[in-house]
Amino acid sequence: MTTKSKGPEEKKSGDQAYWAQPVSKLKVDHAPKGAVNLNVEGRQVVGPLQGFGQLWQKTYWVRLSGAEVSPRELIKTWKENFQKFWPEGSRFYAPIAGIAPGEVALINITQPGGMVLSTGIMVLYADEESFTFMTPEGHMLSGWITFSGFEEGGDTVAQVQVLVRANDPLWEIAMRLIGFKKEDKFWLATLDSLARHFGVSGHTQMTATVVDPRLQWSQAKNVWHNAGIRSAAHATTSPLRWLRGLVVRGN
């Protein structure tokens, strides 16, 4: 199979309605009850050029052989049920308006020990056959994640393609040690769950290419926004915030 690349720079530049409007800082319009809302509000979005680590392009896909579903139906279902297909332990809080250009979503990922890593995404692009997320400052990765559906050989294919760098030196170390393996398992499991939704048992596959092996030391300062560090600090100080709340209410 030949995977189809459809990064943001290759999409239909004339269809402005499908693109997010430029913003200087992200704004979370609604934080659902129970969501940890850190590391998104007030942050800028960052692409591959703003990251620190090696630049990777990875493509994950599954052929939905036997499923009577068109690429457009696939993407419609994927958008409407995005969280449903994620593996356990990660929570995607979809915007009220759904996955639409310019919308911002919160992401909470439960870490070993129960700490919740708080981050999010902005929807950079969305049409009937694909949608693309862009990451905020402090996220594990800087770049784009594109979800698409297309027809090949009479079958509909569901695909996830990422073009990313680790955001800062600490994330680069973490991603090399275990993060990239976990990311691969995450997206392959997501596609497997998507295939089961349509009643098929697809064979998930992936390719990975290092587009640029260099480290961008000029971006090492990104560590200031590291979502892992800030989430850990938030979790560590939660008892103090609880005590302070008791004192305030007592007065």
C-alpha positions, 0 to 999 in steps of 0.5 A: 500500500502507498500511504497518502501524505496530506500535511497542512502545507498540501491541503486546499489553500483556496478553501479558507473556511476549512482553516483556523484563523491566525491567533496569537494565543489559545483560548479555552472556551469551555473546560468540562467538569473534571478536566485539568485545564493547564498548559493551553490557555494563553499558549501559542501553537507550535509547528515543526520549525519551533520544536527542539528534537529530531524531525519525524514523519510517521504514518499509521494506517488501517485498511477497512476491508469489507466495511461499507463506509466511504472516506467522508462517512469515516471522517464524520464518525471519527470527528463525532466520536474522537474520544471513543477510539482513544486507548484507556488512560487518555482523555480528549475533551472535544470542544462544544462546537466539535472538531472544527477549524480554530477550536481548542480541545483539552487533553488529560493523560494519566501518568504512572502514580496517578498524575495527570499530564494536562495539554491540548490541541488546536484544530488547524484544518478540517474538511469532509475527508481530513482534519489536522491538529496543531500542538501548543507550547509545552506539549510533548511534540511540536507539529501537526497530526493529520487524520484522513480517509481515502479510497484505495483498491476498493477499500476505505483506508483510515490514516494518522500522519504526524510531522513532529519534533520533541518540544524541548530537550527533556521531552526529546530524552523522554520520547527517545527512551519510551515516548515514541514507542508509546506514541506508536502503540497509541495511534495503532490502538486508536486505528484498531478501535476505529476498525472494530467500530466498523465491524472489521478486524484490520491489520494496522501498519506504520512507517517512520522516517527521520526527516531531519536528524539535527537538534535545534538548540536555539529552541532549548528554551522551550523547556520553560513551558514543559507541560510535564513539569508544570503538571507535576508541580500542579499535582504536588501543590494540590494539598496546599491549594486545598488547605488554602481553600479551607482557610478562605472558606473558614473566614 
